[in-house]
Each structure stands twice: as structure tokens, then as C-alpha cells.
Amino acid sequence: MRKYEVVYIIKPLEEEANNAVIAKFETLLKNNGAEIEKIDRWGKKRLAYEVSGQMDGFYCLVHFTSAPAAVAELDRVMKISDDVIKHMIVKIDE
């Protein structure tokens, strides 16, 4: 098991819709055997430049421990999700 962090920006929606998107990714990780250590919701921020027609985004940072297969599945789902503007997954060195 390795430590990872993922930061992603979702379209600024209603609070319930944002919570649903975050819960979807949390459930995806847990179903693939990951252990979530911490979820930081940074909130709605202004983007430096327009991305996919959006000037604002809701930022979220998740620290988790998992096998590489769970990370690959998370990356795949985030790439095809319409709610995610951008995402980046980083392996944390011990």
C-alpha cells in the first residue's frame, strides 16, 4: 500500500451536489480497498484562467493509502466525469 494525494476541482454546484460528487469519489476509493486519511474541502475559488468554460471551481484535497489499481480506477473515472474540471494524483514518498 502506498500513500497518495489527489486534488481535484469540480464545477461549482449547490452544496448538496458538491457533497454528492465528493462522496462518489470517496466511495469509489473505499470500494477499491483504499483507506482515506483526510479530506480537505478548500471551497469555491476563482480559477487563474478559464477551464472548460468555467471561471470558478470547488477545490478538494484527499489523502489516502491504496494499491496502484485503485489509483488507476480513480484516474479513469475522474477523466470521464463531467463534474470534474481538473485533477491531479500524486504519490507521496515516504
VEXMI-977097 format. One record per atom (N, C-alpha, C, O): atom name; residue number from 1; x, y, z. Coordinates in Angstrom, 1 decimal, decimal comma. Layout:
N
<node atom="CA" nr="NUM" x="X" y="Y" z="Z"/>
...
This chain:
94
<node atom="N" nr="1" x="0,8" y="-1,2" z="0,0"/>
<node atom="CA" nr="1" x="0,0" y="0,0" z="0,0"/>
<node atom="C" nr="1" x="0,9" y="1,2" z="0,0"/>
<node atom="O" nr="1" x="1,9" y="1,3" z="0,7"/>
<node atom="N" nr="2" x="0,5" y="2,2" z="-0,8"/>
<node atom="CA" nr="2" x="1,3" y="3,4" z="-0,9"/>
<node atom="C" nr="2" x="0,4" y="4,6" z="-0,6"/>
<node atom="O" nr="2" x="-0,8" y="4,5" z="-0,6"/>
<node atom="N" nr="3" x="1,1" y="5,7" z="-0,2"/>
<node atom="CA" nr="3" x="0,3" y="6,9" z="0,2"/>
<node atom="C" nr="3" x="0,2" y="7,8" z="-1,1"/>
<node atom="O" nr="3" x="1,2" y="8,0" z="-1,8"/>
<node atom="N" nr="4" x="-1,0" y="8,4" z="-1,2"/>
<node atom="CA" nr="4" x="-1,3" y="9,3" z="-2,4"/>
<node atom="C" nr="4" x="-2,1" y="10,5" z="-1,9"/>
<node atom="O" nr="4" x="-2,6" y="10,5" z="-0,8"/>
<node atom="N" nr="5" x="-2,1" y="11,5" z="-2,7"/>
<node atom="CA" nr="5" x="-3,0" y="12,6" z="-2,5"/>
<node atom="C" nr="5" x="-3,5" y="13,0" z="-3,9"/>
<node atom="O" nr="5" x="-2,8" y="12,9" z="-4,9"/>
<node atom="N" nr="6" x="-4,8" y="13,3" z="-3,9"/>
<node atom="CA" nr="6" x="-5,4" y="13,8" z="-5,1"/>
<node atom="C" nr="6" x="-6,1" y="15,1" z="-4,8"/>
<node atom="O" nr="6" x="-6,8" y="15,3" z="-3,8"/>
<node atom="N" nr="7" x="-5,8" y="16,1" z="-5,7"/>
<node atom="CA" nr="7" x="-6,5" y="17,4" z="-5,6"/>
<node atom="C" nr="7" x="-7,3" y="17,5" z="-6,9"/>
<node atom="O" nr="7" x="-6,9" y="17,2" z="-8,0"/>
<node atom="N" nr="8" x="-8,6" y="17,8" z="-6,7"/>
<node atom="CA" nr="8" x="-9,5" y="18,0" z="-7,9"/>
<node atom="C" nr="8" x="-10,4" y="19,2" z="-7,8"/>
<node atom="O" nr="8" x="-10,7" y="19,6" z="-6,7"/>
<node atom="N" nr="9" x="-10,7" y="19,7" z="-8,9"/>
<node atom="CA" nr="9" x="-11,6" y="20,8" z="-9,0"/>
<node atom="C" nr="9" x="-12,9" y="20,4" z="-9,7"/>
<node atom="O" nr="9" x="-12,9" y="19,9" z="-10,8"/>
<node atom="N" nr="10" x="-14,0" y="20,6" z="-9,0"/>
<node atom="CA" nr="10" x="-15,3" y="20,3" z="-9,6"/>
<node atom="C" nr="10" x="-16,1" y="21,6" z="-9,9"/>
<node atom="O" nr="10" x="-15,8" y="22,6" z="-9,4"/>
<node atom="N" nr="11" x="-17,0" y="21,5" z="-10,8"/>
<node atom="CA" nr="11" x="-17,8" y="22,6" z="-11,2"/>
<node atom="C" nr="11" x="-18,6" y="23,1" z="-9,9"/>
<node atom="O" nr="11" x="-19,0" y="22,3" z="-9,1"/>
<node atom="N" nr="12" x="-18,6" y="24,4" z="-9,7"/>
<node atom="CA" nr="12" x="-19,3" y="24,9" z="-8,6"/>
<node atom="C" nr="12" x="-20,8" y="24,7" z="-8,7"/>
<node atom="O" nr="12" x="-21,5" y="25,4" z="-9,4"/>
<node atom="N" nr="13" x="-21,3" y="23,8" z="-7,9"/>
<node atom="CA" nr="13" x="-22,7" y="23,5" z="-7,9"/>
<node atom="C" nr="13" x="-23,3" y="23,8" z="-6,5"/>
<node atom="O" nr="13" x="-22,7" y="24,5" z="-5,7"/>
<node atom="N" nr="14" x="-24,6" y="23,4" z="-6,3"/>
<node atom="CA" nr="14" x="-25,2" y="23,6" z="-5,0"/>
<node atom="C" nr="14" x="-24,4" y="22,7" z="-4,0"/>
<node atom="O" nr="14" x="-23,6" y="21,8" z="-4,4"/>
<node atom="N" nr="15" x="-24,5" y="23,1" z="-2,7"/>
<node atom="CA" nr="15" x="-23,7" y="22,4" z="-1,7"/>
<node atom="C" nr="15" x="-24,0" y="20,9" z="-1,7"/>
<node atom="O" nr="15" x="-23,1" y="20,1" z="-1,5"/>
<node atom="N" nr="16" x="-25,3" y="20,5" z="-1,8"/>
<node atom="CA" nr="16" x="-25,6" y="19,1" z="-1,8"/>
<node atom="C" nr="16" x="-25,0" y="18,4" z="-3,0"/>
<node atom="O" nr="16" x="-24,6" y="17,2" z="-2,9"/>
<node atom="N" nr="17" x="-25,0" y="19,0" z="-4,2"/>
<node atom="CA" nr="17" x="-24,4" y="18,4" z="-5,4"/>
<node atom="C" nr="17" x="-22,9" y="18,2" z="-5,2"/>
<node atom="O" nr="17" x="-22,4" y="17,2" z="-5,6"/>
<node atom="N" nr="18" x="-22,2" y="19,2" z="-4,7"/>
<node atom="CA" nr="18" x="-20,8" y="19,1" z="-4,4"/>
<node atom="C" nr="18" x="-20,5" y="18,0" z="-3,4"/>
<node atom="O" nr="18" x="-19,6" y="17,2" z="-3,7"/>
<node atom="N" nr="19" x="-21,3" y="17,9" z="-2,4"/>
<node atom="CA" nr="19" x="-21,1" y="16,8" z="-1,4"/>
<node atom="C" nr="19" x="-21,4" y="15,4" z="-2,1"/>
<node atom="O" nr="19" x="-20,7" y="14,5" z="-1,7"/>
<node atom="N" nr="20" x="-22,3" y="15,3" z="-3,0"/>
<node atom="CA" nr="20" x="-22,6" y="14,1" z="-3,7"/>
<node atom="C" nr="20" x="-21,4" y="13,7" z="-4,6"/>
<node atom="O" nr="20" x="-21,0" y="12,5" z="-4,6"/>
<node atom="N" nr="21" x="-20,8" y="14,6" z="-5,3"/>
<node atom="CA" nr="21" x="-19,6" y="14,3" z="-6,1"/>
<node atom="C" nr="21" x="-18,4" y="13,9" z="-5,2"/>
<node atom="O" nr="21" x="-17,8" y="12,9" z="-5,6"/>
<node atom="N" nr="22" x="-18,2" y="14,5" z="-4,1"/>
<node atom="CA" nr="22" x="-17,1" y="14,2" z="-3,2"/>
<node atom="C" nr="22" x="-17,4" y="12,8" z="-2,6"/>
<node atom="O" nr="22" x="-16,4" y="12,0" z="-2,5"/>
<node atom="N" nr="23" x="-18,6" y="12,5" z="-2,2"/>
<node atom="CA" nr="23" x="-18,9" y="11,2" z="-1,7"/>
<node atom="C" nr="23" x="-18,8" y="10,1" z="-2,7"/>
<node atom="O" nr="23" x="-18,4" y="9,0" z="-2,4"/>
<node atom="N" nr="24" x="-19,1" y="10,4" z="-4,0"/>
<node atom="CA" nr="24" x="-18,9" y="9,4" z="-5,1"/>
<node atom="C" nr="24" x="-17,5" y="9,0" z="-5,2"/>
<node atom="O" nr="24" x="-17,2" y="7,8" z="-5,3"/>
<node atom="N" nr="25" x="-16,5" y="9,9" z="-5,1"/>
<node atom="CA" nr="25" x="-15,1" y="9,6" z="-5,2"/>
<node atom="C" nr="25" x="-14,6" y="8,9" z="-4,0"/>
<node atom="O" nr="25" x="-13,8" y="8,0" z="-4,0"/>
<node atom="N" nr="26" x="-15,1" y="9,3" z="-2,8"/>
<node atom="CA" nr="26" x="-14,8" y="8,6" z="-1,6"/>
<node atom="C" nr="26" x="-15,2" y="7,2" z="-1,6"/>
<node atom="O" nr="26" x="-14,5" y="6,3" z="-1,2"/>
<node atom="N" nr="27" x="-16,5" y="6,9" z="-2,0"/>
<node atom="CA" nr="27" x="-17,0" y="5,6" z="-2,1"/>
<node atom="C" nr="27" x="-16,2" y="4,7" z="-3,1"/>
<node atom="O" nr="27" x="-15,9" y="3,6" z="-2,9"/>
<node atom="N" nr="28" x="-15,8" y="5,3" z="-4,2"/>
<node atom="CA" nr="28" x="-15,0" y="4,6" z="-5,3"/>
<node atom="C" nr="28" x="-13,7" y="4,2" z="-4,7"/>
<node atom="O" nr="28" x="-13,3" y="3,0" z="-4,9"/>
<node atom="N" nr="29" x="-13,0" y="5,0" z="-3,9"/>
<node atom="CA" nr="29" x="-11,8" y="4,6" z="-3,3"/>
<node atom="C" nr="29" x="-12,0" y="3,5" z="-2,3"/>
<node atom="O" nr="29" x="-11,2" y="2,5" z="-2,3"/>
<node atom="N" nr="30" x="-13,0" y="3,7" z="-1,4"/>
<node atom="CA" nr="30" x="-13,2" y="2,7" z="-0,4"/>
<node atom="C" nr="30" x="-13,6" y="1,3" z="-1,0"/>
<node atom="O" nr="30" x="-13,1" y="0,3" z="-0,5"/>
<node atom="N" nr="31" x="-14,4" y="1,3" z="-2,1"/>
<node atom="CA" nr="31" x="-14,8" y="0,1" z="-2,7"/>
<node atom="C" nr="31" x="-13,6" y="-0,7" z="-3,4"/>
<node atom="O" nr="31" x="-13,6" y="-1,9" z="-3,6"/>
<node atom="N" nr="32" x="-12,5" y="0,1" z="-3,7"/>
<node atom="CA" nr="32" x="-11,3" y="-0,5" z="-4,3"/>
<node atom="C" nr="32" x="-10,2" y="-0,7" z="-3,3"/>
<node atom="O" nr="32" x="-9,1" y="-1,0" z="-3,7"/>
<node atom="N" nr="33" x="-10,6" y="-0,7" z="-2,0"/>
<node atom="CA" nr="33" x="-9,6" y="-1,1" z="-1,0"/>
<node atom="C" nr="33" x="-8,7" y="0,0" z="-0,4"/>
<node atom="O" nr="33" x="-7,8" y="-0,3" z="0,3"/>
<node atom="N" nr="34" x="-9,1" y="1,3" z="-0,7"/>
<node atom="CA" nr="34" x="-8,3" y="2,4" z="-0,2"/>
<node atom="C" nr="34" x="-8,7" y="2,8" z="1,2"/>
<node atom="O" nr="34" x="-9,9" y="2,6" z="1,6"/>
<node atom="N" nr="35" x="-7,8" y="3,3" z="2,0"/>
<node atom="CA" nr="35" x="-8,1" y="3,9" z="3,3"/>
<node atom="C" nr="35" x="-7,9" y="5,4" z="3,2"/>
<node atom="O" nr="35" x="-6,8" y="5,9" z="2,9"/>
<node atom="N" nr="36" x="-9,0" y="6,1" z="3,4"/>
<node atom="CA" nr="36" x="-8,9" y="7,6" z="3,3"/>
<node atom="C" nr="36" x="-8,5" y="8,1" z="4,7"/>
<node atom="O" nr="36" x="-9,1" y="7,8" z="5,7"/>
<node atom="N" nr="37" x="-7,4" y="8,9" z="4,6"/>
<node atom="CA" nr="37" x="-6,9" y="9,5" z="5,8"/>
<node atom="C" nr="37" x="-7,5" y="10,9" z="6,2"/>
<node atom="O" nr="37" x="-7,8" y="11,2" z="7,3"/>
<node atom="N" nr="38" x="-7,7" y="11,7" z="5,1"/>
<node atom="CA" nr="38" x="-8,2" y="13,1" z="5,4"/>
<node atom="C" nr="38" x="-8,8" y="13,6" z="4,1"/>
<node atom="O" nr="38" x="-8,2" y="13,4" z="3,0"/>
<node atom="N" nr="39" x="-9,9" y="14,4" z="4,2"/>
<node atom="CA" nr="39" x="-10,5" y="15,1" z="3,1"/>
<node atom="C" nr="39" x="-10,5" y="16,6" z="3,5"/>
<node atom="O" nr="39" x="-11,2" y="16,9" z="4,5"/>
<node atom="N" nr="40" x="-9,8" y="17,4" z="2,7"/>
<node atom="CA" nr="40" x="-9,9" y="18,8" z="2,9"/>
<node atom="C" nr="40" x="-10,7" y="19,5" z="1,8"/>
<node atom="O" nr="40" x="-10,4" y="19,3" z="0,6"/>
<node atom="N" nr="41" x="-11,8" y="20,1" z="2,2"/>
<node atom="CA" nr="41" x="-12,6" y="20,9" z="1,3"/>
<node atom="C" nr="41" x="-12,2" y="22,3" z="1,3"/>
<node atom="O" nr="41" x="-12,5" y="23,1" z="2,3"/>
<node atom="N" nr="42" x="-11,4" y="22,7" z="0,3"/>
<node atom="CA" nr="42" x="-10,9" y="24,1" z="0,2"/>
<node atom="C" nr="42" x="-12,0" y="25,1" z="-0,1"/>
<node atom="O" nr="42" x="-11,9" y="26,3" z="0,1"/>
<node atom="N" nr="43" x="-13,1" y="24,6" z="-0,8"/>
<node atom="CA" nr="43" x="-14,2" y="25,5" z="-1,1"/>
<node atom="C" nr="43" x="-14,1" y="26,1" z="-2,5"/>
<node atom="O" nr="43" x="-13,2" y="25,7" z="-3,3"/>
<node atom="N" nr="44" x="-15,0" y="27,0" z="-2,7"/>
<node atom="CA" nr="44" x="-15,1" y="27,7" z="-4,1"/>
<node atom="C" nr="44" x="-14,0" y="28,7" z="-4,2"/>
<node atom="O" nr="44" x="-13,9" y="29,6" z="-3,4"/>
<node atom="N" nr="45" x="-13,2" y="28,6" z="-5,3"/>
<node atom="CA" nr="45" x="-12,2" y="29,6" z="-5,6"/>
<node atom="C" nr="45" x="-12,2" y="30,0" z="-7,0"/>
<node atom="O" nr="45" x="-12,8" y="29,3" z="-7,9"/>
<node atom="N" nr="46" x="-11,7" y="31,1" z="-7,3"/>
<node atom="CA" nr="46" x="-11,6" y="31,7" z="-8,6"/>
<node atom="C" nr="46" x="-10,4" y="31,0" z="-9,3"/>
<node atom="O" nr="46" x="-9,3" y="30,9" z="-8,8"/>
<node atom="N" nr="47" x="-10,6" y="30,5" z="-10,6"/>
<node atom="CA" nr="47" x="-9,5" y="29,9" z="-11,3"/>
<node atom="C" nr="47" x="-8,6" y="31,0" z="-12,0"/>
<node atom="O" nr="47" x="-9,1" y="32,1" z="-12,2"/>
<node atom="N" nr="48" x="-7,4" y="30,7" z="-12,2"/>
<node atom="CA" nr="48" x="-6,5" y="31,7" z="-12,8"/>
<node atom="C" nr="48" x="-6,8" y="32,0" z="-14,3"/>
<node atom="O" nr="48" x="-6,6" y="33,1" z="-14,7"/>
<node atom="N" nr="49" x="-7,4" y="31,0" z="-14,9"/>
<node atom="CA" nr="49" x="-7,8" y="31,1" z="-16,3"/>
<node atom="C" nr="49" x="-9,1" y="30,2" z="-16,5"/>
<node atom="O" nr="49" x="-9,3" y="29,3" z="-15,8"/>
<node atom="N" nr="50" x="-9,8" y="30,5" z="-17,6"/>
<node atom="CA" nr="50" x="-11,0" y="29,8" z="-17,9"/>
<node atom="C" nr="50" x="-10,6" y="28,3" z="-18,3"/>
<node atom="O" nr="50" x="-9,8" y="28,1" z="-19,2"/>
<node atom="N" nr="51" x="-11,3" y="27,4" z="-17,7"/>
<node atom="CA" nr="51" x="-11,1" y="26,0" z="-18,0"/>
<node atom="C" nr="51" x="-12,5" y="25,3" z="-18,3"/>
<node atom="O" nr="51" x="-13,4" y="25,4" z="-17,4"/>
<node atom="N" nr="52" x="-12,6" y="24,8" z="-19,4"/>
<node atom="CA" nr="52" x="-13,9" y="24,2" z="-19,8"/>
<node atom="C" nr="52" x="-15,1" y="25,1" z="-19,6"/>
<node atom="O" nr="52" x="-16,2" y="24,7" z="-19,2"/>
<node atom="N" nr="53" x="-14,9" y="26,4" z="-19,9"/>
<node atom="CA" nr="53" x="-16,0" y="27,4" z="-19,8"/>
<node atom="C" nr="53" x="-16,3" y="27,8" z="-18,4"/>
<node atom="O" nr="53" x="-17,2" y="28,5" z="-18,2"/>
<node atom="N" nr="54" x="-15,4" y="27,4" z="-17,4"/>
<node atom="CA" nr="54" x="-15,7" y="27,8" z="-16,0"/>
<node atom="C" nr="54" x="-14,6" y="28,7" z="-15,5"/>
<node atom="O" nr="54" x="-13,4" y="28,6" z="-15,9"/>
<node atom="N" nr="55" x="-15,0" y="29,7" z="-14,8"/>
<node atom="CA" nr="55" x="-14,0" y="30,7" z="-14,1"/>
<node atom="C" nr="55" x="-13,9" y="30,4" z="-12,6"/>
<node atom="O" nr="55" x="-13,0" y="30,9" z="-12,0"/>
<node atom="N" nr="56" x="-14,8" y="29,6" z="-12,1"/>
<node atom="CA" nr="56" x="-14,8" y="29,3" z="-10,6"/>
<node atom="C" nr="56" x="-14,8" y="27,7" z="-10,5"/>
<node atom="O" nr="56" x="-15,3" y="27,0" z="-11,4"/>
<node atom="N" nr="57" x="-14,3" y="27,3" z="-9,4"/>
<node atom="CA" nr="57" x="-14,3" y="25,8" z="-9,1"/>
<node atom="C" nr="57" x="-14,3" y="25,5" z="-7,7"/>
<node atom="O" nr="57" x="-13,8" y="26,3" z="-6,9"/>
<node atom="N" nr="58" x="-14,7" y="24,3" z="-7,3"/>
<node atom="CA" nr="58" x="-14,7" y="23,9" z="-5,9"/>
<node atom="C" nr="58" x="-13,6" y="22,9" z="-5,7"/>
<node atom="O" nr="58" x="-13,5" y="21,9" z="-6,4"/>
<node atom="N" nr="59" x="-12,6" y="23,3" z="-4,9"/>
<node atom="CA" nr="59" x="-11,4" y="22,5" z="-4,7"/>
<node atom="C" nr="59" x="-11,5" y="21,5" z="-3,6"/>
<node atom="O" nr="59" x="-12,2" y="21,8" z="-2,6"/>
<node atom="N" nr="60" x="-11,0" y="20,4" z="-3,8"/>
<node atom="CA" nr="60" x="-11,0" y="19,3" z="-2,7"/>
<node atom="C" nr="60" x="-9,7" y="18,6" z="-2,8"/>
<node atom="O" nr="60" x="-9,2" y="18,2" z="-3,8"/>
<node atom="N" nr="61" x="-9,1" y="18,3" z="-1,6"/>
<node atom="CA" nr="61" x="-7,8" y="17,5" z="-1,5"/>
<node atom="C" nr="61" x="-8,1" y="16,3" z="-0,6"/>
<node atom="O" nr="61" x="-8,6" y="16,4" z="0,5"/>
<node atom="N" nr="62" x="-7,7" y="15,1" z="-1,1"/>
<node atom="CA" nr="62" x="-7,9" y="13,9" z="-0,4"/>
<node atom="C" nr="62" x="-6,5" y="13,2" z="-0,2"/>
<node atom="O" nr="62" x="-5,8" y="13,0" z="-1,2"/>
<node atom="N" nr="63" x="-6,2" y="12,8" z="1,0"/>
<node atom="CA" nr="63" x="-5,0" y="12,0" z="1,4"/>
<node atom="C" nr="63" x="-5,5" y="10,6" z="1,6"/>
<node atom="O" nr="63" x="-6,5" y="10,4" z="2,4"/>
<node atom="N" nr="64" x="-4,9" y="9,6" z="0,9"/>
<node atom="CA" nr="64" x="-5,3" y="8,2" z="1,1"/>
<node atom="C" nr="64" x="-4,2" y="7,2" z="0,9"/>
<node atom="O" nr="64" x="-3,1" y="7,6" z="0,3"/>
<node atom="N" nr="65" x="-4,4" y="6,0" z="1,3"/>
<node atom="CA" nr="65" x="-3,4" y="4,9" z="1,1"/>
<node atom="C" nr="65" x="-4,1" y="3,8" z="0,3"/>
<node atom="O" nr="65" x="-5,3" y="3,4" z="0,7"/>
<node atom="N" nr="66" x="-3,5" y="3,4" z="-0,7"/>
<node atom="CA" nr="66" x="-4,1" y="2,3" z="-1,5"/>
<node atom="C" nr="66" x="-3,1" y="1,6" z="-2,4"/>
<node atom="O" nr="66" x="-1,9" y="2,0" z="-2,5"/>
<node atom="N" nr="67" x="-3,6" y="0,6" z="-3,1"/>
<node atom="CA" nr="67" x="-2,8" y="-0,1" z="-4,1"/>
<node atom="C" nr="67" x="-2,9" y="0,7" z="-5,4"/>
<node atom="O" nr="67" x="-3,8" y="1,5" z="-5,6"/>
<node atom="N" nr="68" x="-1,9" y="0,6" z="-6,3"/>
<node atom="CA" nr="68" x="-1,9" y="1,3" z="-7,6"/>
<node atom="C" nr="68" x="-3,2" y="1,1" z="-8,4"/>
<node atom="O" nr="68" x="-3,6" y="1,9" z="-9,2"/>
<node atom="N" nr="69" x="-3,8" y="-0,1" z="-8,3"/>
<node atom="CA" nr="69" x="-5,0" y="-0,4" z="-9,1"/>
<node atom="C" nr="69" x="-6,2" y="0,6" z="-8,8"/>
<node atom="O" nr="69" x="-6,9" y="1,0" z="-9,6"/>
<node atom="N" nr="70" x="-6,3" y="0,9" z="-7,5"/>
<node atom="CA" nr="70" x="-7,4" y="1,8" z="-7,1"/>
<node atom="C" nr="70" x="-7,1" y="3,2" z="-7,6"/>
<node atom="O" nr="70" x="-8,0" y="3,9" z="-8,0"/>
<node atom="N" nr="71" x="-5,8" y="3,6" z="-7,7"/>
<node atom="CA" nr="71" x="-5,5" y="4,9" z="-8,2"/>
<node atom="C" nr="71" x="-5,8" y="5,0" z="-9,7"/>
<node atom="O" nr="71" x="-6,3" y="6,0" z="-10,2"/>
<node atom="N" nr="72" x="-5,5" y="3,9" z="-10,4"/>
<node atom="CA" nr="72" x="-5,8" y="3,9" z="-11,8"/>
<node atom="C" nr="72" x="-7,3" y="4,0" z="-12,1"/>
<node atom="O" nr="72" x="-7,7" y="4,7" z="-13,0"/>
<node atom="N" nr="73" x="-8,1" y="3,3" z="-11,3"/>
<node atom="CA" nr="73" x="-9,5" y="3,4" z="-11,4"/>
<node atom="C" nr="73" x="-10,1" y="4,8" z="-11,1"/>
<node atom="O" nr="73" x="-10,9" y="5,3" z="-11,8"/>
<node atom="N" nr="74" x="-9,5" y="5,4" z="-10,0"/>
<node atom="CA" nr="74" x="-9,9" y="6,8" z="-9,7"/>
<node atom="C" nr="74" x="-9,6" y="7,7" z="-10,8"/>
<node atom="O" nr="74" x="-10,4" y="8,6" z="-11,2"/>
<node atom="N" nr="75" x="-8,4" y="7,6" z="-11,4"/>
<node atom="CA" nr="75" x="-8,0" y="8,5" z="-12,5"/>
<node atom="C" nr="75" x="-8,9" y="8,3" z="-13,7"/>
<node atom="O" nr="75" x="-9,3" y="9,3" z="-14,3"/>
<node atom="N" nr="76" x="-9,2" y="7,0" z="-14,0"/>
<node atom="CA" nr="76" x="-10,1" y="6,8" z="-15,1"/>
<node atom="C" nr="76" x="-11,5" y="7,4" z="-15,0"/>
<node atom="O" nr="76" x="-12,0" y="8,0" z="-15,9"/>
<node atom="N" nr="77" x="-12,1" y="7,3" z="-13,8"/>
<node atom="CA" nr="77" x="-13,4" y="7,8" z="-13,5"/>
<node atom="C" nr="77" x="-13,4" y="9,3" z="-13,5"/>
<node atom="O" nr="77" x="-14,3" y="10,0" z="-14,0"/>
<node atom="N" nr="78" x="-12,3" y="9,9" z="-13,0"/>
<node atom="CA" nr="78" x="-12,3" y="11,4" z="-12,9"/>
<node atom="C" nr="78" x="-12,1" y="12,0" z="-14,3"/>
<node atom="O" nr="78" x="-12,6" y="13,0" z="-14,6"/>
<node atom="N" nr="79" x="-11,4" y="11,2" z="-15,2"/>
<node atom="CA" nr="79" x="-11,3" y="11,7" z="-16,6"/>
<node atom="C" nr="79" x="-12,6" y="11,7" z="-17,4"/>
<node atom="O" nr="79" x="-12,8" y="12,6" z="-18,2"/>
<node atom="N" nr="80" x="-13,5" y="10,8" z="-17,1"/>
<node atom="CA" nr="80" x="-14,8" y="10,8" z="-17,8"/>
<node atom="C" nr="80" x="-15,9" y="11,5" z="-17,1"/>
<node atom="O" nr="80" x="-17,0" y="11,6" z="-17,6"/>
<node atom="N" nr="81" x="-15,7" y="11,9" z="-15,9"/>
<node atom="CA" nr="81" x="-16,7" y="12,6" z="-15,1"/>
<node atom="C" nr="81" x="-16,9" y="14,0" z="-15,6"/>
<node atom="O" nr="81" x="-16,0" y="14,8" z="-15,8"/>
<node atom="N" nr="82" x="-18,2" y="14,4" z="-15,9"/>
<node atom="CA" nr="82" x="-18,5" y="15,8" z="-16,4"/>
<node atom="C" nr="82" x="-18,3" y="16,8" z="-15,3"/>
<node atom="O" nr="82" x="-18,1" y="18,0" z="-15,6"/>
<node atom="N" nr="83" x="-18,4" y="16,4" z="-14,0"/>
<node atom="CA" nr="83" x="-18,3" y="17,4" z="-12,9"/>
<node atom="C" nr="83" x="-16,9" y="17,8" z="-12,6"/>
<node atom="O" nr="83" x="-16,7" y="18,9" z="-12,0"/>
<node atom="N" nr="84" x="-15,9" y="17,0" z="-13,0"/>
<node atom="CA" nr="84" x="-14,5" y="17,3" z="-12,7"/>
<node atom="C" nr="84" x="-13,9" y="18,2" z="-13,8"/>
<node atom="O" nr="84" x="-13,9" y="17,8" z="-14,9"/>
<node atom="N" nr="85" x="-13,4" y="19,4" z="-13,3"/>
<node atom="CA" nr="85" x="-12,8" y="20,3" z="-14,3"/>
<node atom="C" nr="85" x="-11,3" y="19,9" z="-14,5"/>
<node atom="O" nr="85" x="-10,9" y="19,7" z="-15,6"/>
<node atom="N" nr="86" x="-10,6" y="19,7" z="-13,4"/>
<node atom="CA" nr="86" x="-9,2" y="19,2" z="-13,4"/>
<node atom="C" nr="86" x="-8,9" y="18,3" z="-12,2"/>
<node atom="O" nr="86" x="-9,6" y="18,5" z="-11,2"/>
<node atom="N" nr="87" x="-7,9" y="17,5" z="-12,3"/>
<node atom="CA" nr="87" x="-7,5" y="16,7" z="-11,2"/>
<node atom="C" nr="87" x="-6,0" y="16,3" z="-11,3"/>
<node atom="O" nr="87" x="-5,5" y="16,3" z="-12,4"/>
<node atom="N" nr="88" x="-5,4" y="16,0" z="-10,2"/>
<node atom="CA" nr="88" x="-4,0" y="15,6" z="-10,2"/>
<node atom="C" nr="88" x="-3,8" y="14,6" z="-9,0"/>
<node atom="O" nr="88" x="-4,1" y="14,9" z="-7,9"/>
<node atom="N" nr="89" x="-3,3" y="13,4" z="-9,3"/>
<node atom="CA" nr="89" x="-3,0" y="12,4" z="-8,3"/>
<node atom="C" nr="89" x="-1,5" y="12,3" z="-8,2"/>
<node atom="O" nr="89" x="-0,7" y="12,2" z="-9,2"/>
<node atom="N" nr="90" x="-1,0" y="12,4" z="-6,9"/>
<node atom="CA" nr="90" x="0,5" y="12,4" z="-6,6"/>
<node atom="C" nr="90" x="0,8" y="11,3" z="-5,6"/>
<node atom="O" nr="90" x="0,1" y="11,2" z="-4,6"/>
<node atom="N" nr="91" x="1,8" y="10,5" z="-5,9"/>
<node atom="CA" nr="91" x="2,3" y="9,5" z="-4,9"/>
<node atom="C" nr="91" x="3,2" y="10,3" z="-4,0"/>
<node atom="O" nr="91" x="4,1" y="11,0" z="-4,4"/>
<node atom="N" nr="92" x="3,0" y="10,1" z="-2,7"/>
<node atom="CA" nr="92" x="3,8" y="10,7" z="-1,6"/>
<node atom="C" nr="92" x="4,9" y="9,8" z="-1,3"/>
<node atom="O" nr="92" x="4,7" y="8,6" z="-0,9"/>
<node atom="N" nr="93" x="6,2" y="10,3" z="-1,4"/>
<node atom="CA" nr="93" x="7,3" y="9,5" z="-1,0"/>
<node atom="C" nr="93" x="7,5" y="9,4" z="0,5"/>
<node atom="O" nr="93" x="7,2" y="10,4" z="1,2"/>
<node atom="N" nr="94" x="7,9" y="8,3" z="1,0"/>
<node atom="CA" nr="94" x="8,0" y="8,0" z="2,4"/>
<node atom="C" nr="94" x="9,3" y="8,7" z="2,9"/>
<node atom="O" nr="94" x="9,6" y="8,6" z="4,1"/>
